[in-house]
């Protein structure tokens, strides 16, 4: 008999990712849901980087106190902590390509069991494909963590044996933080780090459609 389990909310998932970031890390948070991680760092000395040229970002400003001259790469208003700085985006990409980003947290359309990342897509036939800065981060950051819900709106697993979306980079993802589990990507396939209470291992494997080592 299947036990009941509770999926993590967006904030709970962000807090779970934040829990694993080590003190003193330089971290890039991707567009969308990964930006929530910055709200759960708990005052630890973690330096947030944005590829448009910001280092030392603080929490999201309160409503009415936004400064749209100070935004992240997703054009969202941010704050700057004491000692923070902003600079040319070429210098920012120099930091990325030079291997100075410890962790990058990204969303994804698909991740393969061995860590291939697909997190961009152009649906319009006449538009020019644009992978953006994710390709630099996927290769330049020391660790790539993906944060996402396991299933698409149509109930398909976003973790796959082989990506059908165009790849951002191959074999770059080290961890996948899901709404129901946390997994490691290894050359041998998926390995379980932890799962939510009440979720059976076999049920997780059925949802993903792949075997997961313990």
Rosetta blueprint (number, residue, H / E / L):
1 X L
2 X L
3 X L
4 X L
5 X L
6 X L
7 X L
8 X L
9 X L
10 X H
11 X H
12 X H
13 X H
14 X H
15 X H
16 X H
17 X H
18 X H
19 X H
20 X L
21 X L
22 X L
23 X L
24 X L
25 X L
26 X E
27 X E
28 X E
29 X E
30 X L
31 X L
32 X H
33 X H
34 X H
35 X H
36 X H
37 X H
38 X H
39 X H
40 X H
41 X L
42 X L
43 X L
44 X L
45 X L
46 X L
47 X E
48 X E
49 X E
50 X E
51 X L
52 X L
53 X L
54 X E
55 X E
56 X E
57 X E
58 X L
59 X L
60 X L
61 X L
62 X L
63 X L
64 X L
65 X L
66 X L
67 X L
68 X L
69 X L
70 X L
71 X E
72 X L
73 X L
74 X L
75 X L
76 X L
77 X E
78 X L
79 X L
80 X E
81 X E
82 X E
83 X E
84 X E
85 X E
86 X E
87 X L
88 X L
89 X H
90 X H
91 X H
92 X H
93 X H
94 X H
95 X H
96 X H
97 X H
98 X L
99 X L
100 X L
101 X L
102 X L
103 X E
104 X E
105 X E
106 X E
107 X L
108 X L
109 X L
110 X E
111 X E
112 X E
113 X L
114 X L
115 X L
116 X L
117 X E
118 X E
119 X L
120 X L
121 X L
122 X L
123 X L
124 X L
125 X L
126 X L
127 X L
128 X L
129 X L
130 X L
131 X L
132 X L
133 X L
134 X H
135 X H
136 X H
137 X H
138 X H
139 X H
140 X H
141 X L
142 X L
143 X E
144 X E
145 X E
146 X E
147 X E
148 X L
149 X L
150 X L
151 X E
152 X L
153 X L
154 X L
155 X L
156 X L
157 X E
158 X L
159 X E
160 X E
161 X L
162 X L
163 X L
164 X L
165 X L
166 X L
167 X L
168 X L
169 X E
170 X L
171 X L
172 X L
173 X E
174 X E
175 X E
176 X E
177 X E
178 X L
179 X L
180 X L
181 X E
182 X E
183 X E
184 X E
185 X E
186 X E
187 X L
188 X L
189 X E
190 X E
191 X E
192 X E
193 X E
194 X E
195 X E
196 X L
197 X L
198 X L
199 X L
200 X L
201 X H
202 X H
203 X H
204 X H
205 X H
206 X H
207 X H
208 X H
209 X L
210 X L
211 X L
212 X E
213 X E
214 X L
